[in-house]
Amino acid sequence: MTSPHPVDTRLPWHRLLVFGIQHVLIMYTGCVTVPLVFGAAAGLDKSTVALLISADLLVAGIITMVQSLGLGKFAGARLPIITGATFVAMSPMILITKDYGIQAMYGSLLLGGVIGIALAWPFASLVRFFPPLVSGTVLTVVGISLIGVAGGLVVGSDPKAATFASPSRIALAAAVLVVALVCTVLGRGVWSQLGVLIALIVGIVIAIPMGLIKLDGVSKASWLGVPHPFHFGAPHFPVTAVVAMTIAMAVIFAESTASMLAIGEITGKPVSRGDLARGLIGDGLSAVLAGVLNSFADTIFNQNVGALANTRVFSRYVTAVSGAILVLLGLVPRFGALVAAVPQPVVGGVGLVLFATIAVIGVDTLRKADLSDRVNLSIIAVSIGVGLVPVLTKGMFEKFPSSAQIILNSGISLAAITAFTLNLVFNHTKLGEYARGAVTPAASTVTPAAPEPDTPDAVAAT
């Protein structure tokens, strides 16, 4: 009897719980940032933002379990996936709310999710056009892009604050980084796999005397927080808003496709067209639930993809437990407030390891492409350059139409679209053969003139 693939392995319950908690601690800050940013931009009061956070965690937990365990043959990639609210749809959500109202925003999100579900299978047909050349490029850009996010957590978000980029914050992150490195490299068995969690715990302990643990929000948080469907009223469906949200869903699909292929590379389990389609349906389902429960569209969290590579624990039942924990956090806001008390420099410290790991996996994936081929090398160089432009040059596309900024401000999407398109043009058409010299251009079919007598060419011709 053959043993199950590591992805399908059921670990003992205590290991499922510990590794599940580790995933939640890694992704929590990124997950709740979206409702915080949206709430501030939409001018919502604190109690309403708290409702959005609860709904956000609840939907993220449900979709994480769907992606990990599957929902029959309908949805779920059945891979070790952690999902959470994505920033991809942030710009259109804010603009729609300002122009049409929050009911239109949630209506367009709901309908955009329905359209996304309908397009999942056709979109999944493109999987054969995502070879290592494309997926490796996207992974490299993802990793490098997220390093900036980790750095932001370390230094702080407010440049005017007295603690911004303080040596103590940086020292704390450095200590966490060292602990994670020591555990991962020198640890054995489960101690190596739990290196990230151990580093987080050590960081929390160090942060206590530094005064970075703020528990006042825990006592203020309620014990029960059940989201009310259509809290803001019946949804509206302006055509322009629906189109904008559908474009955002297409971008989410592009990112999720690259992430699922990356998980396949890391775990050694090939991702079929069906797996990909069901995973994308999970994304669409998150938008539908978000429209009903006042949440946000979800995508695969790449920081947790980094955790998979770092810990080598691939069981999808671990991430299913993470989903159950997220549901619990969504229904019991006080628990969520407790997790939120983890200092940002601590999360940023482990994030540096995990995000850089993704970039290294991207480089390793690119080794499977023929880098001695100048065409492939050019495709990679251009795609990485284009993908990192919005990451390293803030505000570059701010004068473009808001609809275009949905794509242009996402380095991951730009890298995916650029690599996909260039690979299609130069590796699936005659143009690529011509670029490599395998096809002679039409002009070269003219008979060349005879060489002059006594020249080297004439001698060679004889």
C-alpha positions, 0 to 999 in steps of 0.5 A, a space after each residue: 500500500 502506497 503512502 499518501 502524498 505529504 499534502 494529503 498526510 494527516 498529522 497527529 492532532 497536537 501537531 495540526 494545532 501547533 502548525 495551524 496556529 503558526 500559519 495564523 500568526 504569520 498571516 493575521 496582520 496582513 489579513 486585518 490590514 485590508 478592513 482597517 485601511 478600507 474603513 479609514 478611507 470610507 470614513 467608517 466608525 470604529 465599531 463598524 470597522 470592528 464588524 468588518 474585521 470579524 467578517 473578514 476573518 470569518 470569510 478568510 477561515 471559511 475559504 481557507 477550509 474550502 481550499 484545503 479540504 475541497 467543497 465536493 467537486 465544485 470548489 477548493 484546490 485541495 492544497 495547503 492554502 491560507 487565504 485572506 483579504 487582498 489589496 488588489 481590489 482595494 482601489 476599486 472598492 474605495 472608488 466605488 464606495 465614494 462614487 456610488 456608495 458602500 451598497 454598490 461596492 458590496 453589490 459589485 463585489 458579489 456580482 464580480 464573484 459570480 462572474 469570476 466563478 463562471 470564468 474559472 474553468 476557461 481561465 484554468 485552461 491557460 495553465 499550460 502557458 505557465 511553465 517554470 519560466 513564468 511561474 519562477 519569474 512571478 515567484 521571484 517578484 512576489 518574494 522581493 515585493 514582500 520583503 518591503 512589506 516585512 520591512 514596513 512592519 519592522 520600522 512602523 507605518 507612521 514616519 512621524 511617530 517617535 518610535 518609527 525606525 527606532 533601533 529598538 524595533 530593528 533590534 527586536 526584529 533582528 533577534 527574531 530573525 536570528 532565533 528563526 534562523 538558528 531553529 530552522 538550520 540547527 534544529 532537528 525534526 519538529 523543532 526545525 519545523 516550528 522555528 517560525 513559531 518559536 521565533 514569534 514566541 521569543 519575540 513576544 517575550 522580549 517585547 514585553 519589557 519593551 512596552 510593545 505589547 498592548 492588551 487594552 484592545 483585548 478587554 474592549 473587544 466583545 466576546 461574540 461577533 456574528 456578521 449580519 448579512 447585508 449590514 449596510 442594506 440591499 446591494 446595488 449593481 452599477 454597471 461601471 462598478 461591476 466591470 471594475 470589480 470583474 477586472 479586479 477578480 481577473 487580477 486576483 485570478 492571475 495572482 492565485 494561479 501563480 501561487 497555486 503553481 508555486 505550491 505545486 512546485 514546493 510540495 511536489 504535487 502537480 496542479 492539474 487544470 481541475 485543481 486550478 479551476 476549483 481553486 479559482 472558484 474558491 476565490 470567486 466564492 470568497 467575493 460572493 460571501 464577502 458581498 453578503 457578509 460585508 467582507 473582502 475578496 480573498 486570495 492566497 497569502 504568499 507569506 504562508 507559501 513561504 512558510 510551507 517552503 521553510 517548514 517543509 510541512 505540506 499537509 493541507 489538514 494543517 491549513 484546514 485547522 488554520 481556517 477553523 482558527 480564523 473562523 473562531 477569531 471571526 466569531 470571537 473578536 476578543 481572541 482576535 484582539 489577543 492575536 493582534 497584540 503581537 508586535 509588528 516588528 516580531 511579525 516583520 522579523 520572521 517575514 523577512 525569512 519567509 518572503 526571501 525564501 519565496 524569492 529563492 524558490 523563484 530563482 530555483 524554479 527559473 533554473 528549470 528554464 533554459 537560461 542559456 537561451 537569450 530569448 528566455 533570459 530576456 523574457 525573465 529580465 523584462 518581466 522582473 523589471 516590469 514587475 518591480 517597477 510599481 514596488 520600487 517606484 511609488 506613485 509611478 502610475 498615479 496619473 493613470 485612470 483608476 481602472 488601469 491602476 488596478 493592474 499597474 499598481 500590482 507588481 505581481 500582476 504586471 510580472 505575471 501578465 508580462 511573463 505570460 504574454 512574452 512567453 506566449 509570443 516567443 515560445 509558442 509562435 513562429 516569431 520565437 523560432 525566428 528570434 532563435 534563428 530557426 526560421 529565415 526571414 522572408 527577405 533572406 529567400 532572395 538569391 545572394 549575389 555571386 562573390 567577386 573573383 579572388 575574394 575569400 568568399 569566392 575561394 570558399 565557394 569553390 
